[in-house]
């Protein structure tokens, strides 16, 4: 039973005329009659009574009409929805991101996406690189943001990466700290500093590149959340490294200083999708907006 035949059947039933249906569908009358006859033969039941003027549905025909209408309407809906998803104007976009990306970059990109594609449902999944990549592999996310250090590039054949930005790492110190603002800070000037870090093992934190250069930080406090780290810095209990994306969260009693990029290089922020899979149009559109927001973040005075 082909959809074309069901469309012919539905039109004959609507017009109660084989001739009228043929005219509307731009078929010959004999072609319509053959399709109805073939459908009746396939189902083993008469679908129309042939009258002196037109036709009338039999009980079997009325039963089929309900199903034919439902099938054809559902197929029409499917075509519309597939077209909308292909155009990036419908569907569901699930974005995974790490905490500092959610401070400004991701929400701004999602806001612009929502303004342009209001019919697309949005979901945010927050996590760290490992959990985000798992969410991507299990189909819970469509695209995720991850980071990679200059000395530890992201290498995993299961994923395709899309560069978003190179994010500077900043030094957070209490306001009034004797380190001068202006010139990038060198590690040698931090020899006596107490550090607030996310782990007691500095090689597991943003300090890892510095450790590999021979710097030995004295970690005084371990705090996992950025608000906690910055709170400890504001209280004068030490200094910490802050990704530039988290700079908006710094309280007024914390000063952010540039670090020398040769000693504390920027980290790459990447968007990852599954390798070998077609990237959905909604993801492509989101990545375009994400890069635009990243460019504005890196060049706030120009807005580009």
PyMOL commands that set and color helices and strands:
alter all, ss='L'
color gray80, all
select helices_A, chain A and resi 3-15+18-25+29-43+59-87+99-103+105-116+129-137+187-190+202-204+208-212+226-234+244-249+281-298
alter helices_A, ss='H'
color red, helices_A
select strands_A, chain A and resi 48-50+55-57+92-97+121-126+143-148+159-167+169-174+194-197+218-222+240-243+254-258+267-274
alter strands_A, ss='S'
color yellow, strands_A
deselect
rebuild
show_as cartoon
